[in-house]
């Protein structure tokens, strides 16, 4: 069974940065299109960044709301995915999750809370 463990969240001031990590076990994430999602209270979970599988070149795509500020990457040796968050805004406050990009997701991890506040 695939397990996903997110970490790296925290409280940060507007304009600050964080780096989130997603450690995977049970499957090689390089074989799949992977994504970072976020969910804030009262809203649906949304996909904010995705990276294609290794055979597709690891191309990346971002939601308009985070384009130019967030960067997704993957370490195939460590089987870990990252999300660099720069220029954080209060509206980025959410629980961030990693998973396969698309409808065929694995069991969700616990997520990591990102709070942007002064």
N, C-alpha and C positions, 0 to 999 in steps of 0.2 A: 504494500500500500504506500502511495506517495504521501509524504509529509512535507509541509511547507511551514517554515518558521521565520516570521518577519521580526526585524529588530531595527533599532536606530532612531526611533521617534523621540519626541520630547517637546518641551516648551521653548519657543524661539520668538524673538521679537520680529516685527515686520521688517523685511529686507534681509533677514538672516538666511542661513543655509543649514541643511541637514543632509545626511547620507543614509538612506535606508538600505537594509540588506535583507535578502530572502534566501535562506539556506534550504536546499531541497534534498530529500533522501527518497530512495525507492524508484527513481527514474532519472534519466539524464535530460536535464532541461534544454540542452543544446539541440535536441531532436524536435523540439516543439516551439511553436510561436508562443511567447510568454508575454505577460502583461502585468502592469501595476494598476490596481484599482483603488478607488477611495469611496468612502461612504460617510456622510455627515448626517447628524440627526434629522430625521424627517425627509431625507432624500434617498433616492435609489443609488445603489452602488454603480459607479461609473468607471469606465476604463480611461485612464489618463495617459498611459504610455505603453507601447508594445514593441517587441523586438522579434523579428522573424527567426525561424530555425536556422541552423548552421548551413544547411544545404541551400537556403535562400539568401545567404549572405549576411544574415544578421542585420538587415535593414530595420530602421526605427520609424515610428510614427507617434504623433502626440496629439492630444486633444488641443483645440485652439486655446483653451483657458490656461494651458501650461506651456505652450510652445515657446521656445526661446529661454525658458527658465528651468525646466526639468531635463535631466538626461538619464536615459536608461542604458544599462550595460550588463554584460554577463561574463563571468569567469567560468569557462568550460571545465577547467581543471578542478576548481573548488566546487563546481556545481552550485554556484551562487549567483544571484542576480542582484543588481543594485539600482537604486534610483537616487540620483543627485538632485536635490531640491535647492534652487537658488532664488533669490528675490522673492522670498515667501511673503504671502499676503494673508490677512485674516480669513479670507474666503478659502484658503487652502486647508484650513482646519478640518480634520477628518481622521477616521481610522483608515490606514493604508494597508492593502492586502496585495499579495502576489498570487498569480495563478496562470494557467494556460490562457491565452487570448482566444476568445471565441466561446462557443456554447458548450463544448465538451470539457468542462472544468474538473479539476481534482477536488478532493475535500478541502474546504477553506481552512486556513490557519487562524490564529487568534488576532492577527493584525497588529499594527503598531500605531499608537496614537500620535498624531502631529497636531500641536496647538500653536497657533500663531497669534500672539497677543502682546501688547505693550504693558 
